[in-house]
Amino acid sequence: MINYKKVLEIEHLSVSFGTGKNAEKVVDDVSLYVEKGKITVLIGESGCGKSVTASCIMNLLDPNGHIRSGKICVNGKDVRSLNKRQLVDFRGKDVGMIFQNASEALNPLLTIETLIAEGILAHKKISKKEAYEESLKLLKKMRLSSPESILKKYPYELSGGMCQRIMIAIAMAMQPPLLIADEPTTALDVTIQANILNEICEMAKMSQTGVLFITHDLGIVAEIADYVYVMRNGKIVEQGDAYSIFQNPRHEYTKELIGSVL
């Protein structure tokens, strides 16, 4: 039976890189879920398997990576069973993704208008003029000044914070039920980081989008999380609501993380 509150369900996911004796397991029996309108944080040190898990959700795993076992469902769809044509529709309509460094992720040869509108046109049968109007509305939602001017610019002409807002606009263009944010504030200063986090939180509430927020920063967890999964060496070592994680951590690794910021 489909649980309509859960926009993401991962069950017993295991992923390895390489083959034969050289195969290295990087995700080990991971199970987690994200509910509609909630922000779920996956936290752990670099290289623990967080981004690999996100890649599996998007079905964008590196060719050298192999899903050994597990089930991934997004909005009731079995991700691993989707064909190439279905995946095109899936990425955008069912799930959007904000990458770590938007300045590098955005194609520098395309204007902001093209970057946003091409995603809309790929999923909607509307005119280019209508796609432009929708792109303009998205930038206004991101509280970017002079949005008409920004649509004509290229990514390299914008600041890191502005590019990150553009990335959020692209990810949310189709109002997908699930948004994955993979370390989206790492390269930004504290003020811009706070603004970006606020935008993501507002999107979750207004659109009832479920958010999987990936980070190594415990301060972000305290600020935005509804529910938390702590990951270490490819495994989920602890999980719980944000208050429980901070007030009563059980695993030694969680205690170390909290101790490092106190």
Phi, psi and omega in degrees: 000135180284130174267108188284351174280332182268114179270344175221131174226120176245129181235118172052049180281126174231132183227138176230159176241139183090178181228163176059222182292339182271000181293135180238123180281122182250340172231126190234100174055051182272130174232132177201165177215159177232131180263155178303131176075005181249152176254113179254127183254131173253111186242145177173166182290163179302137178086007183275350178114004182298307184291329176296320177299316178298319179298323179294321179298319180279354186059045180236030182295139178307143181306334180280351181266149182222126174281114183279325180196165175120162180234137178232118178240129176238120180055037178084000182258135176282105187300321185290344182265355184285139175274177185300319180293319179293327180295325178300317179288322182299313180282099182132305181280319183261328182213137174243155182225134174254120183273167186297312182240094184298326182300327179270330183286331181279134180296116184291347182270355182245146177288162179300321178302313181295318182299318180281313186294326183294328177292319179294315181294333179290337184245345182235142177269078179229169181281166178297326179295318179293323178294323177297314180298320179292322178298319179296318179297321180295319179293325177295323177296330180278003179058038177270128180287149181051055182300327179299320179290320181296323180301334182270353183271168175256157183307321183291349178271358184245158178286167179300319180295321179292319179297323180293323176294322176299317180298320177296317179300317179295316182295328184261004185305322182260011182048058181292152179292339181233133175238127175255125179243104185264099181047053188286351184241009186303317186267010185254153177287169190301317182295312180294322178302315180298320179295317180295317178299320179296319179299316181294318179297318180294319178300317181299316182288313184292317184263357184056036177279136173277133183243127169257108184256119183257129183201165170246004186261110182292335178298323178293321179303313182298330185277323191235343193286138166267319181221150187228137169243128178258125185244137176213130179051042175083359181241149171279115183261343178199151177209156179164176175291158187303319182298314181296320181298319182280320185277331184216061179295140184255322183275144182300324180294319177298318179298322178295316179300313181293319179296331182287343181250357180266000000 
